[in-house]
């Protein structure tokens, strides 16, 4: 039983880490798929549901879930039940964190428990929808601050990369 719990937690932790730092934050800086499907002011959460069969929305969801699935493959031999439990809990959390748009508020005792465990609540996730530079970490809130640092670094890299490319183009035109 303990092995199942540890593997489920490890899957959620590593999956959230990889999804945040390898897909989510870089997509905010270099891409547009995530921003247009998840942060557009013209959409509400119901639009994101997998039942819409909207290809960009599905693709963004698949790319965000891919790190969890890769970790699941790596952990499968350690505990099948842990992997299955982690994936089920992760999916339930995805559904739960999008309940804000339905007018549902998290009861205060649950908020307190989530704060103690550093678990993202629907209200914290909604903050990320409104202010795209805040509230990173789909499952765990402790990824927010490192993700914002990573975001600043990637923005700097993007800026200097563009500067370098424009300087090369200017030199080539001389």
GROMACS elastic network, one bead per residue, 0.5 to 0.9 nm:
[ bonds ]
;  ai    aj funct       b0    kb
    1     4     6  0.51478   500
    1     5     6  0.64553   500
    1     6     6  0.87462   500
    1    82     6  0.87703   500
    2     5     6  0.51532   500
    2     6     6  0.61351   500
    2     7     6  0.85730   500
    3     6     6  0.51326   500
    3     7     6  0.60571   500
    3     8     6  0.84643   500
    3    78     6  0.82200   500
    3    79     6  0.69592   500
    3    81     6  0.89776   500
    3    82     6  0.71005   500
    4     7     6  0.52892   500
    4     8     6  0.60547   500
    4     9     6  0.85697   500
    4    78     6  0.88181   500
    4    79     6  0.60868   500
    4    80     6  0.79585   500
    4    81     6  0.58457   500
    4    83     6  0.76741   500
    4    85     6  0.76557   500
    4    86     6  0.88161   500
    5     8     6  0.51367   500
    5     9     6  0.61253   500
    5    10     6  0.84963   500
    5    81     6  0.88370   500
    5    82     6  0.60672   500
    5    85     6  0.80620   500
    5    86     6  0.83094   500
    6     9     6  0.51579   500
    6    10     6  0.59931   500
    6    11     6  0.85288   500
    6    82     6  0.72564   500
    7    11     6  0.60024   500
    7    12     6  0.85665   500
    7    75     6  0.70948   500
    7    76     6  0.89389   500
    7    78     6  0.75470   500
    7    79     6  0.65915   500
    7    80     6  0.88616   500
    7    81     6  0.84635   500
    7    83     6  0.63711   500
    7    85     6  0.86752   500
    7    86     6  0.74592   500
    8    11     6  0.51798   500
    8    12     6  0.63214   500
    8    13     6  0.86283   500
    8    79     6  0.86580   500
    8    81     6  0.81095   500
    8    83     6  0.55156   500
    8    84     6  0.75959   500
    8    85     6  0.57619   500
    8    87     6  0.76069   500
    8    89     6  0.82666   500
    9    12     6  0.51380   500
    9    13     6  0.59945   500
    9    14     6  0.85027   500
    9    82     6  0.81492   500
    9    86     6  0.65387   500
   10    13     6  0.50270   500
   10    14     6  0.58896   500
   10    15     6  0.80391   500
   10    71     6  0.87337   500
   10    75     6  0.86723   500
   10    82     6  0.89536   500
   10    83     6  0.89956   500
   10    86     6  0.82003   500
   11    14     6  0.54137   500
   11    15     6  0.56585   500
   11    16     6  0.82119   500
   11    68     6  0.66072   500
   11    69     6  0.87747   500
   11    71     6  0.60269   500
   11    72     6  0.63400   500
   11    75     6  0.74618   500
   11    82     6  0.82067   500
   11    83     6  0.67393   500
   11    86     6  0.60131   500
   11    87     6  0.77760   500
   12    15     6  0.51362   500
   12    16     6  0.58455   500
   12    17     6  0.83742   500
   12    68     6  0.70457   500
   12    71     6  0.87714   500
   12    86     6  0.60631   500
   12    87     6  0.76597   500
   12    89     6  0.83617   500
   12    90     6  0.67059   500
   12   139     6  0.74684   500
   12   140     6  0.87242   500
   13    16     6  0.52715   500
   13    17     6  0.60847   500
   13    18     6  0.86669   500
   13   139     6  0.79803   500
   13   140     6  0.75372   500
   14    18     6  0.60774   500
   14    19     6  0.83382   500
   14    67     6  0.80566   500
   14    68     6  0.73822   500
   14    71     6  0.69280   500
   15    18     6  0.52705   500
   15    19     6  0.58591   500
   15    20     6  0.83290   500
   15    65     6  0.79002   500
   15    66     6  0.83103   500
   15    67     6  0.51602   500
   15    69     6  0.77139   500
   15    70     6  0.80089   500
   15    71     6  0.62317   500
   15    72     6  0.84255   500
   16    19     6  0.50529   500
   16    20     6  0.58377   500
   16    21     6  0.84251   500
   16    65     6  0.89307   500
   16    67     6  0.76834   500
   16    68     6  0.71595   500
   16   137     6  0.64093   500
   16   138     6  0.63697   500
   16   139     6  0.63678   500
   16   140     6  0.72631   500
   16   143     6  0.83332   500
   17    20     6  0.52772   500
   17    21     6  0.60910   500
   17    22     6  0.80509   500
   17    67     6  0.85799   500
   17   137     6  0.74849   500
   17   140     6  0.87411   500
   17   143     6  0.71375   500
   18    21     6  0.53174   500
   18    22     6  0.52700   500
   18    23     6  0.71715   500
   18    24     6  0.87411   500
   18    67     6  0.57727   500
   18    68     6  0.78893   500
   19    22     6  0.55952   500
   19    23     6  0.51334   500
   19    24     6  0.59390   500
   19    25     6  0.84769   500
   19    63     6  0.82112   500
   19    64     6  0.56648   500
   19    65     6  0.71161   500
   19    66     6  0.76302   500
   19    67     6  0.55184   500
   19    68     6  0.74174   500
   19   137     6  0.83873   500
   19   138     6  0.83822   500
   20    23     6  0.58423   500
   20    25     6  0.58812   500
   20    26     6  0.84499   500
   20    64     6  0.82086   500
   20   136     6  0.70175   500
   20   137     6  0.59718   500
   20   138     6  0.74495   500
   20   143     6  0.76660   500
   20   144     6  0.89244   500
   20   147     6  0.71052   500
   21    24     6  0.62517   500
   21    25     6  0.56352   500
   21    26     6  0.70011   500
   21   143     6  0.88596   500
   21   146     6  0.89418   500
   21   147     6  0.66008   500
   21   150     6  0.75040   500
   21   151     6  0.88405   500
   22    25     6  0.69539   500
   22    26     6  0.64324   500
   22    27     6  0.85158   500
   22    67     6  0.84664   500
   23    26     6  0.55983   500
   23    27     6  0.58303   500
   23    28     6  0.86566   500
   23    63     6  0.71933   500
   23    64     6  0.64887   500
   23    67     6  0.84818   500
   24    27     6  0.51899   500
   24    28     6  0.64105   500
   24    34     6  0.76060   500
   24    63     6  0.89049   500
   24    64     6  0.69535   500
   24   136     6  0.83935   500
   24   137     6  0.89076   500
   25    28     6  0.50980   500
   25    29     6  0.66433   500
   25    30     6  0.87796   500
   25   136     6  0.81513   500
   25   147     6  0.67788   500
   25   148     6  0.81901   500
   25   150     6  0.74709   500
   25   151     6  0.60175   500
   25   154     6  0.85276   500
   26    29     6  0.51315   500
   26    30     6  0.57845   500
   26    31     6  0.71595   500
   26   150     6  0.86688   500
   26   151     6  0.72779   500
   26   154     6  0.71874   500
   27    30     6  0.53192   500
   27    32     6  0.66128   500
   27    33     6  0.73542   500
   27    34     6  0.63366   500
   27    35     6  0.77241   500
   28    31     6  0.60044   500
   28    32     6  0.69844   500
   28    33     6  0.87655   500
   28    34     6  0.70177   500
   28    35     6  0.65041   500
   28   132     6  0.81409   500
   28   133     6  0.86657   500
   28   151     6  0.80325   500
   29    32     6  0.82075   500
   29   151     6  0.71762   500
   29   154     6  0.68580   500
   29   155     6  0.63361   500
   29   158     6  0.78765   500
   30   154     6  0.85677   500
   30   155     6  0.86017   500
   30   158     6  0.77890   500
   31    34     6  0.72271   500
   31    35     6  0.77344   500
   32    35     6  0.51620   500
   32    36     6  0.59922   500
   32    37     6  0.84479   500
   33    36     6  0.54557   500
   33    37     6  0.61298   500
   33    38     6  0.82725   500
   33    56     6  0.68582   500
   33    57     6  0.82260   500
   33    59     6  0.84089   500
   33    60     6  0.65732   500
   34    37     6  0.52844   500
   34    38     6  0.55391   500
   34    39     6  0.72633   500
   34    56     6  0.85419   500
   34    57     6  0.81501   500
   34    60     6  0.58516   500
   34    61     6  0.87284   500
   35    38     6  0.54653   500
   35    40     6  0.64424   500
   35   132     6  0.85445   500
   36    39     6  0.58665   500
   36    40     6  0.51399   500
   36    41     6  0.88841   500
   36    56     6  0.87577   500
   36    57     6  0.89218   500
   37    40     6  0.63848   500
   37    43     6  0.79896   500
   37    47     6  0.87508   500
   37    48     6  0.72803   500
   37    56     6  0.67373   500
   37    57     6  0.55695   500
   37    60     6  0.73286   500
   38    41     6  0.89555   500
   38    43     6  0.79290   500
   38    44     6  0.86583   500
   38    45     6  0.81026   500
   38    48     6  0.72448   500
   38    57     6  0.77974   500
   38    60     6  0.83404   500
   38   129     6  0.72908   500
   39    42     6  0.86089   500
   39    43     6  0.77472   500
   39    44     6  0.89878   500
   39   128     6  0.84902   500
   39   129     6  0.54701   500
   39   130     6  0.74137   500
   39   131     6  0.88705   500
   39   132     6  0.73370   500
   40    43     6  0.57813   500
   40    44     6  0.84283   500
   40   129     6  0.84949   500
   41    44     6  0.77625   500
   41   129     6  0.88594   500
   41   130     6  0.83841   500
   43    46     6  0.81318   500
   43    47     6  0.63167   500
   43    48     6  0.82100   500
   44    47     6  0.56355   500
   44    48     6  0.73812   500
   44   101     6  0.70435   500
   45    48     6  0.52706   500
   45    49     6  0.70770   500
   45    98     6  0.64589   500
   45    99     6  0.82391   500
   45   100     6  0.86008   500
   45   101     6  0.62550   500
   45   102     6  0.84745   500
   46    49     6  0.55468   500
   46    52     6  0.85688   500
   46    98     6  0.86333   500
   46   101     6  0.79567   500
   46   102     6  0.86246   500
   47    50     6  0.84672   500
   47    51     6  0.88248   500
   47    52     6  0.67139   500
   47    54     6  0.85510   500
   47    57     6  0.84476   500
   48    51     6  0.82887   500
   48    52     6  0.71566   500
   48    54     6  0.81121   500
   48    57     6  0.60420   500
   48    58     6  0.81084   500
   48    61     6  0.88037   500
   49    52     6  0.58378   500
   49    53     6  0.80583   500
   49    54     6  0.87561   500
   49    57     6  0.80447   500
   49    58     6  0.84857   500
   50    53     6  0.58351   500
   50    54     6  0.75936   500
   50    57     6  0.75271   500
   50    58     6  0.63078   500
   50    61     6  0.83571   500
   51    54     6  0.81409   500
   52    55     6  0.87057   500
   52    57     6  0.84527   500
   52    58     6  0.86946   500
   53    56     6  0.88628   500
   53    57     6  0.77307   500
   53    58     6  0.67644   500
   54    57     6  0.54172   500
   54    58     6  0.61406   500
   54    59     6  0.86368   500
   55    58     6  0.50378   500
   55    59     6  0.59734   500
   55    60     6  0.85511   500
   56    59     6  0.50115   500
   56    60     6  0.61140   500
   56    61     6  0.85525   500
   57    60     6  0.52175   500
   57    61     6  0.62352   500
   57    62     6  0.86283   500
   58    61     6  0.50691   500
   58    62     6  0.60696   500
   58    63     6  0.85694   500
   59    62     6  0.50292   500
   59    63     6  0.60538   500
   59    64     6  0.84546   500
   60    63     6  0.51743   500
   60    64     6  0.60826   500
   60    65     6  0.85449   500
   61    64     6  0.50793   500
   61    65     6  0.60591   500
   61    66     6  0.84814   500
   62    65     6  0.50227   500
   62    66     6  0.58584   500
   63    66     6  0.51460   500
   63    67     6  0.77234   500
   64    67     6  0.68835   500
   64    68     6  0.81513   500
   65    68     6  0.53909   500
   65    69     6  0.64460   500
   65    70     6  0.88642   500
   66    69     6  0.50372   500
   66    70     6  0.61605   500
   66    71     6  0.86319   500
   67    70     6  0.50649   500
   67    71     6  0.61912   500
   67    72     6  0.84631   500
   68    71     6  0.51613   500
   68    72     6  0.60450   500
   68    73     6  0.87506   500
   68    87     6  0.76164   500
   68    90     6  0.87508   500
   69    73     6  0.63145   500
   69    74     6  0.87726   500
   69    87     6  0.81467   500
   70    73     6  0.52034   500
   70    74     6  0.65217   500
   70    75     6  0.88254   500
   71    74     6  0.50569   500
   71    75     6  0.61653   500
   71    76     6  0.84417   500
   71    83     6  0.87704   500
   72    75     6  0.51537   500
   72    76     6  0.57729   500
   72    80     6  0.89382   500
   72    83     6  0.56796   500
   72    84     6  0.82561   500
   72    86     6  0.84488   500
   72    87     6  0.78956   500
   73    76     6  0.52469   500
   73    77     6  0.80733   500
   73    83     6  0.84032   500
   74    77     6  0.73020   500
   74    78     6  0.83943   500
   75    78     6  0.53787   500
   75    79     6  0.66712   500
   75    80     6  0.78397   500
   75    82     6  0.83384   500
   75    83     6  0.66854   500
   76    79     6  0.55556   500
   76    80     6  0.51226   500
   76    81     6  0.84237   500
   76    82     6  0.80089   500
   76    83     6  0.60649   500
   76    84     6  0.87095   500
   77    80     6  0.65449   500
   78    82     6  0.81591   500
   78    83     6  0.86530   500
   79    82     6  0.50471   500
   79    83     6  0.63053   500
   79    84     6  0.86390   500
   80    83     6  0.52562   500
   80    84     6  0.62020   500
   80    85     6  0.85059   500
   81    84     6  0.50699   500
   81    85     6  0.58770   500
   81    86     6  0.83777   500
   82    85     6  0.50635   500
   82    86     6  0.59856   500
   82    87     6  0.85607   500
   83    86     6  0.50866   500
   83    87     6  0.61575   500
   83    88     6  0.85511   500
   84    87     6  0.52276   500
   84    88     6  0.61196   500
   84    89     6  0.85309   500
   85    88     6  0.51392   500
   85    89     6  0.60020   500
   85    90     6  0.84056   500
   86    89     6  0.51204   500
   86    90     6  0.59600   500
   86    91     6  0.85899   500
   87    91     6  0.62028   500
   87    92     6  0.86139   500
   88    91     6  0.51845   500
   88    92     6  0.61806   500
   88    93     6  0.85528   500
   89    92     6  0.50632   500
   89    93     6  0.60873   500
   89    94     6  0.86690   500
   90    93     6  0.50493   500
   90    94     6  0.63147   500
   90    95     6  0.88622   500
   90   139     6  0.76883   500
   91    94     6  0.50071   500
   91    95     6  0.64284   500
   91    96     6  0.85907   500
   92    95     6  0.52011   500
   92    96     6  0.60624   500
   92    97     6  0.85986   500
   93    97     6  0.59106   500
   93    98     6  0.85666   500
   93   120     6  0.87419   500
   93   121     6  0.87874   500
   93   138     6  0.86110   500
   93   139     6  0.72193   500
   94    97     6  0.54397   500
   94    98     6  0.66266   500
   94   138     6  0.79301   500
   94   139     6  0.82918   500
   95    98     6  0.55113   500
   95    99     6  0.68890   500
   96    99     6  0.54539   500
   96   100     6  0.84429   500
   96   121     6  0.80450   500
   96   122     6  0.65950   500
   97   100     6  0.70960   500
   97   120     6  0.75260   500
   97   121     6  0.58944   500
   97   123     6  0.75432   500
   97   124     6  0.83392   500
   97   125     6  0.62731   500
   97   126     6  0.79485   500
   97   138     6  0.85560   500
   97   139     6  0.88801   500
   98   101     6  0.65942   500
   98   102     6  0.80375   500
   98   122     6  0.59248   500
   98   123     6  0.88286   500
   98   125     6  0.76256   500
   98   126     6  0.76881   500
   99   102     6  0.52944   500
   99   103     6  0.69650   500
   99   104     6  0.57810   500
   99   105     6  0.79057   500
   99   122     6  0.64152   500
   99   123     6  0.89099   500
  100   103     6  0.53022   500
  100   104     6  0.53246   500
  100   105     6  0.65074   500
  100   106     6  0.85620   500
  100   122     6  0.58126   500
  100   123     6  0.65753   500
  100   125     6  0.87448   500
  100   126     6  0.69283   500
  101   104     6  0.73467   500
  101   126     6  0.84084   500
  102   105     6  0.89589   500
  104   122     6  0.88980   500
  105   108     6  0.88415   500
  105   122     6  0.79657   500
  105   123     6  0.77163   500
  106   109     6  0.84352   500
  106   110     6  0.65877   500
  106   111     6  0.64568   500
  106   121     6  0.75117   500
  106   122     6  0.72990   500
  106   123     6  0.76820   500
  107   110     6  0.55112   500
  107   111     6  0.64298   500
  107   112     6  0.89593   500
  108   112     6  0.62728   500
  108   113     6  0.87669   500
  109   112     6  0.51276   500
  109   113     6  0.63716   500
  109   114     6  0.86644   500
  110   113     6  0.51004   500
  110   114     6  0.60723   500
  110   115     6  0.85191   500
  110   121     6  0.88272   500
  111   114     6  0.50427   500
  111   115     6  0.60597   500
  111   116     6  0.86197   500
  111   119     6  0.89381   500
  111   121     6  0.69868   500
  112   115     6  0.51100   500
  112   116     6  0.62851   500
  112   117     6  0.87041   500
  113   116     6  0.51221   500
  113   117     6  0.62222   500
  113   118     6  0.83605   500
  113   119     6  0.83583   500
  114   117     6  0.50457   500
  114   118     6  0.56211   500
  114   120     6  0.68469   500
  114   121     6  0.68875   500
  115   119     6  0.62629   500
  115   120     6  0.79150   500
  115   121     6  0.84937   500
  115   141     6  0.84188   500
  116   119     6  0.78460   500
  117   140     6  0.82456   500
  117   141     6  0.89763   500
  118   139     6  0.83865   500
  118   140     6  0.55193   500
  118   141     6  0.52202   500
  118   142     6  0.62949   500
  119   137     6  0.88611   500
  119   138     6  0.85871   500
  119   139     6  0.56329   500
  119   141     6  0.57132   500
  119   142     6  0.83008   500
  120   123     6  0.80725   500
  120   124     6  0.59765   500
  120   125     6  0.65500   500
  120   135     6  0.84469   500
  120   136     6  0.89948   500
  120   137     6  0.73094   500
  120   138     6  0.65415   500
  120   139     6  0.51864   500
  120   140     6  0.54094   500
  120   141     6  0.53953   500
  121   124     6  0.52188   500
  121   125     6  0.62616   500
  121   126     6  0.85956   500
  121   139     6  0.82703   500
  121   141     6  0.88347   500
  122   125     6  0.50060   500
  122   126     6  0.60358   500
  122   127     6  0.86403   500
  123   126     6  0.50335   500
  123   127     6  0.63926   500
  123   128     6  0.89595   500
  124   127     6  0.50542   500
  124   128     6  0.67241   500
  124   135     6  0.62354   500
  124   141     6  0.84377   500
  125   128     6  0.51340   500
  125   129     6  0.65942   500
  125   130     6  0.89535   500
  125   135     6  0.63173   500
  125   136     6  0.79782   500
  125   137     6  0.86207   500
  125   138     6  0.73349   500
  126   130     6  0.63659   500
  126   131     6  0.85315   500
  126   135     6  0.83901   500
  127   130     6  0.51672   500
  127   131     6  0.58475   500
  127   132     6  0.78480   500
  127   134     6  0.69714   500
  127   135     6  0.62652   500
  128   131     6  0.50509   500
  128   132     6  0.50024   500
  128   133     6  0.69671   500
  128   134     6  0.53064   500
  128   136     6  0.67824   500
  129   132     6  0.57885   500
  129   134     6  0.86523   500
  129   135     6  0.84613   500
  130   134     6  0.87193   500
  131   134     6  0.57326   500
  131   135     6  0.79638   500
  132   135     6  0.75757   500
  132   136     6  0.84458   500
  133   136     6  0.77747   500
  133   148     6  0.68321   500
  133   151     6  0.81992   500
  134   144     6  0.69369   500
  134   145     6  0.84215   500
  134   147     6  0.89006   500
  134   148     6  0.72389   500
  135   138     6  0.83201   500
  135   141     6  0.71123   500
  135   143     6  0.85309   500
  135   144     6  0.55004   500
  135   145     6  0.83920   500
  135   147     6  0.89658   500
  135   148     6  0.88264   500
  136   139     6  0.88433   500
  136   140     6  0.83058   500
  136   141     6  0.68620   500
  136   142     6  0.84881   500
  136   143     6  0.62004   500
  136   145     6  0.77658   500
  136   146     6  0.88815   500
  136   147     6  0.63539   500
  136   148     6  0.76382   500
  137   140     6  0.51643   500
  137   141     6  0.54442   500
  137   142     6  0.71741   500
  137   143     6  0.50388   500
  137   144     6  0.56449   500
  137   147     6  0.78557   500
  138   141     6  0.75804   500
  138   143     6  0.86331   500
  139   143     6  0.88786   500
  140   143     6  0.62145   500
  140   144     6  0.81155   500
  141   144     6  0.55970   500
  141   145     6  0.84125   500
  142   145     6  0.67678   500
  142   146     6  0.78504   500
  143   146     6  0.56208   500
  143   147     6  0.58568   500
  143   148     6  0.86228   500
  144   147     6  0.51006   500
  144   148     6  0.62321   500
  144   149     6  0.88001   500
  145   148     6  0.51789   500
  145   149     6  0.64461   500
  145   150     6  0.87077   500
  146   149     6  0.50515   500
  146   150     6  0.61427   500
  146   151     6  0.85253   500
  147   151     6  0.59931   500
  147   152     6  0.86325   500
  148   152     6  0.62618   500
  148   153     6  0.86431   500
  149   152     6  0.51879   500
  149   153     6  0.62976   500
  149   154     6  0.86716   500
  150   153     6  0.50710   500
  150   154     6  0.61182   500
  150   155     6  0.85713   500
  151   154     6  0.51015   500
  151   155     6  0.61084   500
  151   156     6  0.85836   500
  152   155     6  0.50817   500
  152   156     6  0.62235   500
  152   157     6  0.86184   500
  153   156     6  0.50924   500
  153   157     6  0.61766   500
  153   158     6  0.86199   500
  154   158     6  0.60509   500
  154   159     6  0.84926   500
  155   158     6  0.50108   500
  155   159     6  0.60773   500
  155   160     6  0.85830   500
  156   159     6  0.50200   500
  156   160     6  0.60884   500
  156   161     6  0.83176   500
  157   160     6  0.52436   500
  157   161     6  0.58674   500
  157   162     6  0.85073   500
  158   161     6  0.50180   500
  158   162     6  0.61475   500
  158   163     6  0.85683   500
  159   162     6  0.52403   500
  159   163     6  0.62035   500
  159   164     6  0.86247   500
  160   164     6  0.59835   500
  160   165     6  0.84889   500
  161   164     6  0.51092   500
  161   165     6  0.61904   500
  161   166     6  0.86543   500
  162   165     6  0.50609   500
  162   166     6  0.61105   500
  162   167     6  0.85253   500
  163   166     6  0.51766   500
  163   167     6  0.61111   500
  163   168     6  0.85962   500
  164   167     6  0.51410   500
  164   168     6  0.62252   500
  164   169     6  0.86667   500
  165   168     6  0.50907   500
  165   169     6  0.61953   500
  165   170     6  0.85968   500
  166   170     6  0.60724   500
  166   171     6  0.85956   500
  167   171     6  0.61376   500
  167   172     6  0.85397   500
  168   171     6  0.51113   500
  168   172     6  0.60951   500
  168   173     6  0.86198   500
  169   172     6  0.50757   500
  169   173     6  0.62437   500
  169   174     6  0.89254   500
  170   173     6  0.51863   500
  170   174     6  0.66514   500
  171   174     6  0.53323   500
